[in-house]
Amino acid sequence: MANSAKNIPLTVIYGKQDGLIDSDYIKQIANRFSQHTVEILDKSGHNFTLYRPEVVLKAIDGEKVYKNTLKKASFIPPTFAKQLAKLATPILILKSALYILVGLLLFTSYAPWVVTLGLGTYVMILGYSTIRGAFSLRNENLSYIGYILLGILGILTGWLLPKNSDLALKISALIICGLVLLAGFARVIVALAWVRNKKLQTSLLTSGSIMAITGCLALAGGVISTKLIIYSIAILLITRGIQFACFTIMSVFFAYIRGFTR
């Protein structure tokens, strides 16, 4: 049977850019057949049968005429856009761009404007959240009306803050520096009162002390300390933006793979 097989006509087709094919091994196999043809396709890889089916059909039966024209496989998945929407890729792109942009602006002369606008937006969102939460108290007399009024006041305050940039900037600096100071004290208290691991305790005491001292100096009017806090926030925002960018790349990759499954 082996001798009979040698007389069977053999055609070998493979892509020139196919990294899985050993061309020398292909030649050895082909030389075992008395009638053999080796065709190397330029600009083709391992799955050329999907993108160049006419070459395969011609090799199998070149004399046969096919009535239906074969459609070439598309490099773009049919449901690629749908999968991008499912994986929230547009939202990830917006978040990444926003975080990085705000972080970079904090290093420029626009930093006071960014801080003021950020505080106003935060207060407005807080007011909106208060109004939403108020409706869960509708069955408890009229107390929810007070929360609604408080939420409205928060929204109005957030709206008016950017219009008075000097006042908003002072309030923003006070809040940011105060939060850093409180966070520093909290780390020191936790390290002294609850943590028993020496390495973790030292880390918390060191970072907490630095944060507390920086916050105190900033509240006392230290320009360098205030800038240090702002620049730290900027670095955190840029880092977060880069993280969202990585998530975006991963979502595009998975959307491409899932896009071929209708």
Secondary structure, DSSP 8 states (H G I E B T S, - for coil): -HHHHTTS-EEEEEETT-TT--HHHHHHHHTTSSSEEEEEETT--TTHHHH-HHHHHHHH-TT---SS------SS-TTHHHHHHHTTHHHHHHHHHHHHHHHHHTTSTTHHHHHHHHHHHHHHHHHHHHHHHHGGGTTSTTHHHHHHHHHHHHHHHHHHGGGSHHHHHHHHHHHHHHHHHHHHHHHHHHHHHT---HHHHHHHHHHHHHHHHHHHHHHTT-HHHHHHHHHHHHHHHHHHHHHHHHHHHHHHHHHHHHTT--
